[in-house]
Amino acid sequence: MCRILGVKRANYYKWLHHKKSITDIENEEIAELIKTYHKKYGGLLGYRMIADRINRDHNKNYSDKRIYKIMRILGIQSIIRPKRRSCTVRKNNNTAKNNLNRNFNASRPNEKWVTDVTEFKYGPHNEYKLYLSAFLDLYDRTVVGYEAGEHNNNILVFNTFDNAVKDNPDAHPLFHSDGGFQYTSPVFINMLKEQGMIRSMSRVHCCIDNGPMEGFLGIMKCEMYYYGKHYNTKEELIKAIDDWIYYYMYEKYQRRFGVKTPYEVRREALANETPKQYPIPENKRITKYKLEHCTSSSSLTA
């Protein structure tokens, strides 16, 4: 073996019998933790999320770089999310002003809600469709209500609204959506008015106006369809959706919230008169997008 690999026998035996250092032993322990979390969460966690989970669950302070190096040695990586290049086009009927205006920060729970509907596929050949409607609170990124159904219709959104209001009867948030027909329905507009909610709507061809919701659904679908995974029955898919939302709410640590879950952040905020603030860190990609598109639009208008 040494001859084929071009290694001196003396060096091989020196390595074989050498005493492991404290760092070597610690790295082996970290490697076992990484493999445990990678298996437990089906490969959903990247090196930052695994670092957060190890540090919090085991009271450690390992750096992202160290976790990343060990994961590379193990050949472990998270699911890579594909880029999305589509956007919903709406008709200009019963539209509302973009009152949210991309201000995605919120000072307390139930101050700003965003929503959207997305499509899932299931069956032996992915020939069937299931639709998911969800409401997201911008303060803690909590899913305040969701509903799955076989048809993308008004009832789907109405039921989501009822679920959200049932759990948050005193909520009167700014309600932001795209220009889908469900949200421009006179019945739904009346439901918002009765609950004391102010409407807000994305502009045409401006998916980023509803960025947090688009991002949430994108991550959800990416993690549920990882490595070509598919679902044979509607019941199997609905259970997977329920399980993922539970994981997101109660188990998924988010660094922006100080390595806490959305549920923990919401529980703490509702128990305090002055909730803790979690401002959104600057995103260089969004800043670049604004410079390129907003500046050009302003010059054209001028």
N, C-alpha and C positions, 0 to 999 in steps of 0.2 A: 504493500500500500504506500509506504513512504517513497519507494523508488518510482512508482507511477506518478505520484503527486509532486515529486521533486522536493521532498522534505527530508531533512537530516534526521536520522533515527534518534540521535541524542536530543535534538530539539523536541521531537515528538514525545519522548519519555519524560522530558523536563516539564512539558505542558501537561502530560497525563497525571503526574504526581504532584503538581504544584498546589499549594494551599490557596483556596479561594479567598479573595479579599472581601472586606465588608461591603464594598460597592458591588462586587460580583454577586454576592448573596442577595443584596437588596434588589438588584436588577432582575434576578430570577423570581423574586417574590412579586415584583411589579409585573413581570411577564405573565405570571399565573393569574393575577388580577385582571390584566388586559384580556386574556383569553376567556376568563369567566364572564366579564361584562359583554364581550363581543358575542359570545354564544347566547347569553341571556336575552340580549336585545336584538338578536338577529342581524348583527352587522350594521345597525343604524347609527352607532356612535362614532364620531371622528375623534382625533387625538385630543382636541380641546375638551370635548364633552366627557371623554374617558378620564382625562386629568381632573376635571371638576368632580366627577363621581368618586374617584379614588381618594382625592384630597378631603372631600366632605365626609364620605362614609367611613374612612379609616383614619381621619384626623392627621393627614399628611400634608406636605407642602412641596410636592414634586412640580417641576417646571413643565410647561407644554413641550419644550424642545426635547426633554428627556423621554417623555412618553412617546413622542413622535419617532425618535430614534429606535426605541425598543419595538414599536409597532412595525417599523420598516424591516427590522431584523426578522420579526415573526411573519412578515408578509401579510399583515392585517391592515385593511383600510376600510373606511366607511363607504356607504353608497354615494356615488357621484350623481348629483342632481342635474338633469339635462336642462338646457336653456329653453325658455318658453318664448315664442315669438307670435302669439296670437292675441287678439283683443276683441271685446264685444262691441258691435256696432248697434246703436239704438235709433229708434225713431223719435223725433222731437214732439212727443205728445205727453202732456202732464209731467213735464220735466221740472226739476227743482234746481236752485242755485247750488253751486259747489261751496256750501258753507264750511265744510271741513277744511278746504283749501290746503290739503296736504299737511295740516298741523296734526301729526299723529301722536303727539304727547297729550296725556290726560293727567289731571291732578288727583283724581279719586275714582273709585269704581262707579260704573253706570253714568259716567259723564259723556262718553262717546262710544257708540256701537257701530260696527261695520258688518257688512254681510255680502254673500254671494252664493251662487249655486254652481256646483261642479258635477261632472259626469264620471261614473265608474263603469267598468265593463266586467262581465262575468260569463260563465258558461264554458263548455269544453273548447269552443273556438272564439270565446269573447263575443258571442253574437247577441248577448242581452245587455241592457243598460239599466243602471240604477243611479238615481240622482240624489245628491246630498245638499241640503240647505243648512247653513250655519250662521249664527250671530257671534261676533267676537268683540269683547270689551277691550278697548285700546289701553286702558290703564294697566291691567295685569295680564292681558292676552288670554283671558278666560273664555272658554266656549260657554256662553250664557244660555244657549239653546241650539238644538239641531234636530233635523228630521230627514229621514231617508225614505224615498219612494220610487216607484217604477215610472212615474210621469213627472216631467218638468212643467208643472202647472201652478196656478195660483194657490191651490189647496196646500201644496208642499210648503210654500212660504208662509201662508196663514197659520199652519200648524206649528211651524218654527217660532213664529211670533208668539203664539199662545203659550208654548213651552217656556220661552224666555220670560214672558211677563208673569207667568205662574210662579216661577222661582224668584222673580225680582219685581214684585207688585208695585213698589214705590219708585221704580226707575223711570226717569223722564230724560233720556239721553238725546244727544244729537245723533240722528240715525242716518248713516251714509251707505249708499249702494251705487251700483252702476245703473244704466238706463234700461234694464230688463223689463219686459212687459209686466212681470209680477209686481214690481215696485212702482209702476206708473198706473196700476189698477186703481180706479176710484174707491173700491172697497178697501184696499190696503191703505190708501192715503187717509181714509176716514179712520181706520184702526189706529194709525199713528197719531192722528189728531186727538182721538178720544183718550189716548194714553199720555198726551201732553208731550209728544216727541217732535222735535224740529227736523224736517227733512233736509237731506243734503245728497247731491248726486254727482257722480263723476262726469267729466266732459267727454265728448265723443272722441274716440281714438286715444284716450289718455288713461290707460290701464294703471299707471303709476298713481293716479288720484286715489285708488283703492289699494295701494301697495301692501299694507299689512295683511289684508284678507287674501290677496293674490299669493303672497308669500306663504301664508299659513297653509292654504289648500295645496300649493305646489309641494311644500315639504311633506305634507300628509300623503299625497299620492305617490311621491317618490319613495317614501319609506314603506308604503304598503305594497308597492309593486316591485320591490327590490329583487334584483337578480332574476327577472322574468317571472316572478311569482304571479299566479292568477287564481281565481276563485271559481269553482264549478257551480255553486248554487247561490241563490240570493241570500239564503239564511247564513251561509258561510261568509259572504261578503259583509252583511250587516253586522255580524258578530265581530269581524275584523275591524270594522269602523268603530264600533263601541269600544273594543279593546284598545285601539290606538288612541282614541280621545281620552280614555281613562289614563293611559300611560302619559299622554301629553299633559294632562291636568295635574296628576298626582305624583308622577315619577320623573318627568323630564326636567332636569335642572337647566336654568337659563342664567347665563353669566351676567346679563344686563340686570337681573334682579338679585345679584349677589349670591349666585348659585342656589337659588330657591325655585320651587315649582310655582306655576300660576296660582294654584290653590293656596299655597302658603302665603303668597303675597296678598291675595284677596282677603284671606282670613285676618291677617294682621291689619290691613287697611280698614276693614269694616269694624274692627275693635278699637280704632283710634279716631279721635275727632279730627286730627291733622295727619292724614296718611303720608307715609314716606314717599318722596318723589324719585322717580326712575327715568330721568331724561334719556332720550334716544341718542346714542353716540353718533358722531358725524360719520356719514357713509360717503366715502370718496367717489363711488360710482354714481350716486345720486347727485352729488355736488357737480360732478363733471357733466351729467345729463342736463342739469339746470343751466349750466354755463353755455352748453352747445345749443340747446333748444329754446330756452327762455330768452336768451340774448338775441338770437336770430329772429325770434317772433317779435320782440320789441322793436328791432330795427326795421322790420317789414311794416309794422304798424305805423311807425314814425314816417 
